[in-house]
Amino acid sequence: MSQPIRAWAATEARAALQPFEYDPGPLGEEQVEIAVDYCGICHSDLSMLNNDWGRTRYPFVPGHEIVGRITACGPQVKGRRVGQRVGLGWFSASCLHCGACMGGDHHLCASGEETLVGRHGGFADRVRAHWAWAIPLPDALAPESSGPLFCGGITVFNPIVIAGVKPTDRVGVVGIGGLGHMALAFLRHWGCEVTAFTSNDSKRDEALALGAHKVVSSRDRGALKRLAGQFDFILVTANVALDWAAFIAALAPKGRLHFVGGVLEPIELAAFSLIGGQKSIGGSPLGSPATTASMLEFCARHAIAPQVERFPLARVNDALEHLRAGKARYRVVLETGASA
């Protein structure tokens, strides 16, 4: 019998987390076991905790922005070793033989395993994953602030890559929160002229410090109208409905409006608003292991790190409430007993 994993779990939707132990069973041949040092808290953890997406099984252990050290390797593990510091995000395995995986898009694998869906996540002392999804953390990156890179970070970095954003582009970021604050830093260091769109005027100075050249109210229709035709790429990290027609109008010819925020309301646009300027609209989830590794190297090269607030794992319910209340600036990270 394996050594039990100690975690924090909810027994029903919206319930407080409580100490919980479970037997993970034998380590898979291609799995690594990771001793969790730090685990970020994402809004997706709250959505799963509440069963907002109808996918949660209880008892439920959240957590998918994990940084720790490998403590055990299955006999078929490649390129990883005991003692190596790694990170783990939303995905913990993929099939490695489908068209998406063979094409390098492992995050689009139809049978991919998600770290906290149908299994227990990283609000725990240990977690397991396929070796390919345990991404080595560069020595230059501080482990205590790097967890959010493995979900929020790669979520906003991947669109920059797949959209072919150029250093000479004029770009916008809609929503300056857990995702948006990292997008500003990435795009500023990418070489772009960056405009932050936020509905919260109190974030103006923060947005400029985070990398924006300009800050515009996302709800000021007059300001949006004056920006018509200016942007090559606009990244939407917000999860609320806005005047999407105005943002399409703000795109230059061949511009792209790209969604990574979970806007629940339908996005209504007239076809001719896209056709006339050969504009496009799209979206994407996270990114592949290779793109994640590239993002980490980019962060190391440019000293990019998420802004985090740290809580000990024993105060996990306080940390969740802090995020739920909208007080996080800008990501919350849990520390295990070993790292606290």
N, C-alpha and C positions, 0 to 999 in steps of 0.2 A: 504494500500500500504506500502511495506517495505521501510525502509530508503535506498536511493540509495547508491551503492558502488562506491567509487571514485577510478579510476584506470588509468593506462597508456596503450594505445592500438595503434596498427598499423591498418590502413584501407586497406592496400594492401601489397603484398610481398615486402620485403626489405625496406619498408617505415620507416621513423622515428616514434617513439612512441609519442603520443599526449595525453593530459588529456582527460579522457573519464569517463562517468558515466552510470551505468545501474541499473535496478531494479531487484534484485535477486528473487523476488517473496516470497511466504510464506516459512518459514523454514520447511524442511522435518521432519517427526516424528523421524527419526533416525539420523538426521544431527546435527552437531554443527556448530556454526559460530565462526570464529577465527579472532581476531583483529591482523593484521600482524604487527609484530615489525621489522622483518628482512626477506629478501628473497634473496637467492643466485641466481646467474646467471650461467647457464650451457650451454655447446655447443648445447644441445638439444633445448634450447630456441631460439638460433640463427637458427637452422635447421627448427624449426616450424615457426619462423618469416619469413624465406625465402620461406616457403612451399616446402622445399627440398624433403619431404616425401609425398607430395600430400594429406595431411590430415588437412590442416589448414583452418579454417573458419574466415573470417574477418567481423567486427573488432575483432582483436586478442589481448588478454591480456596474455603475457607470465608469467612465474614464477611457479616453482614447488619445491623449496627448502625453505620451509616456517617455520618460528618460530614465535609464537605469543601466545596470551592468549585467552581462550574460553570466549566469551561474551554472548552466548545464546545456549541452548540445547533444542532439540525437546523432546516431551513427552516420547519417547521410547529409549532415549539415555541411555546407561549403562556404568558405570565405568568412566565417565567423569563428570566434574563439572565446573560451571562458575568460572572464575579466574584461572583455571589450565593452566600452560604453556605446550604447545604441539608443535610438529612438524608435517609437512605434506609434502609428497614427490610426486612422479610421479602419484601415484594412489590415488583417492579420494573416491572410493567405489568399492565393489565387491559383487557378488550375495549372498554369504554365504550359498549356498545350492548345488552347483555343486560338482563334485568329487574333483576338485582341491582345492576348498575352504574347503570342509569337511576334506580333507587330510592335511590341514595346508599350502597349497601352494596358498594362496589368490592372490598372484601376477601373477599367471598363469591362473586366471579366464578368460574364453573366453569372458565374458560380463563385465569385469572390466571397471570402469570409470576412465579416465585419467584426471588429474587435469587441464590440459590446452588443451585438445583435445575435441572439440565440446562444450566447456564451457570456462569460463574465469578463468585465473590463479591468481597468487599471487603478481603481480606487482600492488598492490592495498592496500586500507586500511583494507579490510576485505575479507575473502574467506570462503567457506563452504565445508564440507566434511562429509561422514559417520563417526560416532564416532570411528569405529574400526580402521580407517586409521589415526586418530589424535593421535599420539603416545606421551605419556607423556615424557617430557624432564627431566632427572635426575638433581637435584639441583647442582651437582658438575660440570655440563657442562655450559660454558658461552653461553648464547643465541645468542650473536652477531657473534659467529663463528660456531655455530652448524647447521645452515641451510643446508650447503653442505653435511652433513652426511646423510640427508634424500633422496638424490639421488646418488651423487658420492660415498659417504661412504658406503651405503648399497650395491651398485653395485659391489664394490670390496671386501666387507666383506662376502657376500653370497657365492661366489665361494669357499672361504676358508672352509666354513661349509659343503657345498654339496660335495666337493671333498675329504673331510676327511683329510685335511692337518694336519700333525702331527708336534709337536714341534721339532722333530729330523730331519725333512725334509730339503733338500736343495731346495730353491725356487728362481725363477726369476720374475722380474716385467719388462715388456717391455713398455716403454713410461713413462716418469716422468713429468706428468702434473697434471691437476686437479684431475684425478682419481689415477694416479700412485703414487703421493706423499702420499696419504692416505693409499694405499696398502703397501707401504714400512713400515709405522708406525705399521699397523696392524700385518704384518708378523713378524716384528722384535719383537714385544711384544708377539706374539704367541710362540716365542722361536726358530724360524727357522733361518737358515743361508741364508741371503738374498743378491741376486745380482741384481743390477739395470742395465737395458739395455736402453741406450739413444743414440740418434744420435746427441745430443747437448753437446759437451764437456764442455761448460760453466756450465752445471748443475752437474758436477762431485762432487764438494765439497758440494753442496746443497743436493745431493742424499745421500751422506755419513752422513750428519747431520740429514737427515730425517729418517735414519734407515738402509740404505744399508751397508753391510759389504764390498762389492766390487762393482765396476762400470765398465761396458764393453760397448764398442760402438756397437749399434745394427746393424750397417752396415759394421762392420769389419769381413769379412768372415773367415779370419785366426784366429781371436780371438774366434769366434764361433766354429770353427773346433776343437780348443784345449779344448773346454768345452764338447766335445762329451760324452754322457752317464752320466752326472753329476746331472741332476735336476729331482726331484720328481714331481715338479709342476712349470709351467711357466704361469703367468697371463699376457695376452696381453691387455693393456689399450690404446694402440695407435690406430689410425684410418687410417694408411697408409700401403701400401703393403710392406712387407719385405721378406727375404729369409726364408719362413716357413719350407722348408725342412731342413735347418740348425738348426732351433729351435727344430724340431722333433728329429734330430740327437743328440741334446744336452740333451734330456730326458733320464733318467735312465729307465731300464725295469719297466713296469707298470706306467710310467710317464704320465702326462696329460698336454696338451697345451690347455689353456682355454681362450676364447675370451669374453671380455666385451666392447672393443672398436669397433666402427662401421666401420670396414674395408669394403669398398664398392666393391673392386675387388674380384673376385672369388679366393678361397684358393685352389690351386692346389697341391696335394700331391699324391705320389705313395702309393698304398695300402700296399705294402710290407714294407714300412717305418714304418707302424703302426703294422703290423702283427708280424714281427720278435721279437719285444720287448714287445709285448702285450701293446702297447701304445694307447692313446686315445686323441681325440680332442673334445672339447665341447664349449658351451657358455651359458650365462644366463643373464636374466634381473634382476634388483633390488633384492627385497626379500620380504618376508611376514611381516605382522605386528609383529609377534613373533620374527622373526630373527632380525628385525630392533630394537626392544626393547633390545634384547640380545647384539647387537652391541653397543647401547648407554650405557649399563651397562659396557661393556668391555672398552669403551672410558673413562667412569668415573673412573673406577678402575685404569687405566694406564695413566690417564691425557693426552689422545690423543685428538687433535683438528686439524681441517684443518687450513692451513695457508691462511689467507684471507686479501683482500684489500676492504675497505668499501667506498661506495659512497652514498650520499643522494638520495632518490627516484627521486627528481626533476632533478638529473643529470643522469637519466637512460640511455639516448642516449650516453653520454660520457662513461658510464660504459660498454655498449654494444660494443662500438668501441674499448675500451681498451682490451676487451676479443677477439674481432674479429682480432685485430692486433697481437695477440699472446703475449701480454705484462703481462698478469695476472700471479701473483705468490702467491698462485696457484689457488685460487678461488676468485671471486668477489661477494660481498654481498651488497645488497641495504638496506638502513635504511629508514623506514618511518618517517614521521614528529614526531611521538610519541617517537621514539627511537633515533632519530638523535641528 
